[in-house]
């Protein structure tokens, strides 16, 4: 077992906070992606198209 | 595929879909190896085991500044070439840069308490990094409150360019002013002042954090392109109703 000395609480807290922030960021981006895909699929299913799709282009 | 083709959002999305799984896998692998090297790194002769906080704090600080660097380049793309992908890149970088700056501030504070005897001191380095974090929050507020991305793009680009002045202030604050924060020990003239047994794990962790930044940035750019497509389609739907 790795010894973290008398300041182990500060070291563990640093790694815990970093892990929490990174996991929250990944979770937020993944959830946002699913939400955008779902809304996009719903709009496409209802026959809504982008202006660029009608004109044959592919701008955002 | 020519580089100029990536300026096309559809081709960019296709590239991101292909590259993202590899980038995510590389990030996980480098993080695993980096953490393995961190566990094997020796304690510092002065700071003891608290030096392990450095392996998070320093890469997070670099990435917090790099995030604003990405936004500055994106701002030039928005203002000079008026390309919509530039604003997409800037907007996607803002929350990621803010998160890394937050990690830098929290881990720095947790490192400062046992080493300096205080969680916070208003010295030039700490204060300029706090200013960077507040600038990120301002940028996020600007992006998230503007309904029309075309309108917010110009204002965000100007804020990014103004905020870029803070980056050299952060970097050189420890040389220009008398600070409690230690001077540069990796990126300095005359080479790194850290022993290889600690420097190598630090550089591996910095690479892992950088890969994480670009993985998240590409994923967030993809989200933003899709969000703008949704907005465009809803406007088309509203017009035809």
Interface residues (C-beta under 8 A of the other chain):
Chain A: X2 X3 X4 X5 X6 X7 X8 X10 X11 X13 X14 X15 X17 X18 X21 X22 X24 X25 X26 X28 X29 X30 X32 X33 X36 X37 X39 X40 X43 X44 X46 X48 X49 X50 X51 X58 X59 X60
Chain B: X8 X9 X10 X11 X39 X43 X48 X49 X50 X52 X53 X56 X57 X60 X84 X85 X88 X95 X96 X99 X102 X103 X106 X107 X110 X111 X113 X114 X212 X216 X219 X220 X222 X223 X225 X226 X227 X228 X229 X230 X232 X233 X234 X236 X237
